[in-house]
Amino acid sequence: MIIFLDLPETQVEGVDVAEEITLTLRTTSPTASCPSCGTESSQIQSRYTRTLRDLPSGGRPIRLIMHVRRFFCKKRTCAQKVFVERLPALCHPHAQRTKQLQEALCRLGLRGGGQAGADAASELGISGSRDTILRLLRQ
């Protein structure tokens, strides 16, 4: 089984294949832009781990463990002193699912509604309740 990730400036640190596939990733960009003012920063404040769900591969769910960094904003007048590097190609801020998983759940919800979409998702190996699907559709 081969999993292709098209994530710029991201490095795969580990892969664990069991009942689910767990990919451990870390960002490699030397700088990040402040989401408030757009100033580039290279001064790291701290690191933390973020967990995301992705579409299944080979019938197995995929979990992404992302090691991301917090940066200090260099602009003194910026209201946001510390910010987290963004992963716009992968997910929205604060999201627990990748963009492609959210889109798949939305498509299932549009075709069959909340419960029917959740049932179809379950058959495809995607976890998502009817409430989750309806919430994503409302967004």
C-alpha positions as CSV (number, residue, x, y, z in Angstrom):
1,M,0.0,0.0,0.0
2,I,1.4,3.4,-0.9
3,I,0.1,6.7,0.5
4,F,1.1,9.9,-1.3
5,L,1.1,13.1,0.6
6,D,1.3,16.3,-1.4
7,L,2.1,18.6,1.5
8,P,4.8,21.2,0.8
9,E,7.4,21.7,3.6
10,T,6.2,18.7,5.5
11,Q,8.4,15.7,6.4
12,V,7.1,12.2,7.3
13,E,8.8,11.1,10.6
14,G,7.1,7.7,11.0
15,V,4.4,5.4,9.7
16,D,2.6,2.8,11.9
17,V,0.3,0.4,10.1
18,A,-2.1,-1.6,12.4
19,E,-5.9,-1.4,12.4
20,E,-5.5,2.2,11.4
21,I,-2.6,3.9,9.6
22,T,-0.8,6.5,11.7
23,L,1.4,9.0,10.0
24,T,3.7,11.2,12.1
25,L,4.6,14.4,10.3
26,R,6.4,17.6,11.1
27,T,6.6,20.9,9.3
28,T,10.0,21.9,7.9
29,S,9.5,25.5,6.8
30,P,12.1,27.8,8.4
31,T,9.5,30.6,8.8
32,A,5.8,31.2,9.1
33,S,3.5,34.2,8.5
34,C,1.5,35.8,11.2
35,P,-2.2,35.3,10.3
36,S,-3.1,38.8,11.7
37,C,-0.4,41.0,10.1
38,G,1.4,38.8,7.6
39,T,4.8,39.3,9.1
40,E,7.3,36.5,8.5
41,S,8.8,35.1,11.7
42,S,11.5,32.5,12.4
43,Q,11.5,32.8,16.1
44,I,9.9,29.6,17.6
45,Q,8.0,30.0,20.9
46,S,7.1,26.3,21.4
47,R,5.9,23.1,19.7
48,Y,2.8,21.0,20.1
49,T,1.1,18.0,18.5
50,R,-2.1,18.2,16.5
51,T,-4.1,15.1,15.5
52,L,-6.2,15.0,12.3
53,R,-8.3,12.3,10.6
54,D,-8.0,11.7,6.9
55,L,-9.8,9.6,4.2
56,P,-9.1,5.9,4.6
57,S,-6.6,4.1,2.5
58,G,-6.9,0.4,1.7
59,G,-9.9,0.2,3.9
60,R,-8.0,1.5,7.0
61,P,-8.6,4.8,8.6
62,I,-5.8,7.3,8.5
63,R,-4.7,9.4,11.5
64,L,-2.2,12.2,11.0
65,I,-0.1,13.3,14.0
66,M,1.3,16.7,13.1
67,H,4.1,18.3,15.0
68,V,3.6,22.0,14.5
69,R,5.2,25.1,16.0
70,R,4.2,28.3,17.6
71,F,6.0,31.5,16.6
72,F,6.5,34.9,18.1
73,C,5.2,37.7,15.8
74,K,8.1,40.2,15.2
75,K,5.8,43.2,14.6
76,R,5.5,45.0,17.9
77,T,2.1,46.6,17.1
78,C,0.5,43.3,16.1
79,A,-2.2,42.2,18.6
80,Q,-1.3,38.6,18.1
81,K,2.0,38.1,20.0
82,V,2.2,34.3,19.4
83,F,0.7,32.4,16.5
84,V,0.6,28.8,15.2
85,E,1.9,28.0,11.7
86,R,-1.0,27.3,9.4
87,L,-1.4,24.3,7.2
88,P,-3.7,25.6,4.5
89,A,-3.1,22.8,2.0
90,L,-4.2,20.2,4.7
91,C,-6.8,21.7,7.0
92,H,-8.6,24.7,8.4
93,P,-7.4,26.2,11.7
94,H,-8.7,24.2,14.7
95,A,-10.1,21.5,12.4
96,Q,-9.9,17.8,13.5
97,R,-10.3,16.5,9.9
98,T,-8.4,17.2,6.7
99,K,-10.1,19.3,4.0
100,Q,-10.5,16.3,1.8
101,L,-12.2,14.3,4.5
102,Q,-14.6,17.2,5.2
103,E,-15.4,17.5,1.5
104,A,-16.1,13.8,1.3
105,L,-18.5,14.0,4.3
106,C,-20.2,17.0,2.8
107,R,-20.7,15.3,-0.6
108,L,-22.2,12.2,1.2
109,G,-24.5,14.5,3.2
110,L,-25.6,16.4,0.1
111,R,-26.5,13.2,-1.7
112,G,-28.3,11.4,1.1
113,G,-28.8,13.7,4.1
114,G,-27.5,13.3,7.6
115,Q,-28.3,9.7,8.6
116,A,-28.0,8.3,5.0
117,G,-24.7,10.1,4.6
118,A,-23.4,8.7,7.9
119,D,-24.4,5.2,6.9
120,A,-22.7,5.6,3.5
121,A,-19.6,7.0,5.2
122,S,-19.5,4.0,7.6
123,E,-19.6,1.6,4.7
124,L,-16.6,3.4,3.1
125,G,-14.7,3.3,6.4
126,I,-15.1,7.0,7.2
127,S,-16.2,8.0,10.7
128,G,-18.7,10.7,10.9
129,S,-22.1,11.0,12.7
130,R,-25.2,12.4,11.1
131,D,-24.8,15.5,13.3
132,T,-21.3,16.0,12.1
133,I,-22.3,15.7,8.5
134,L,-25.2,18.2,9.0
135,R,-22.9,20.6,10.8
136,L,-20.4,20.5,8.0
137,L,-23.2,21.1,5.5
138,R,-24.4,24.2,7.4
139,Q,-20.9,25.7,7.4
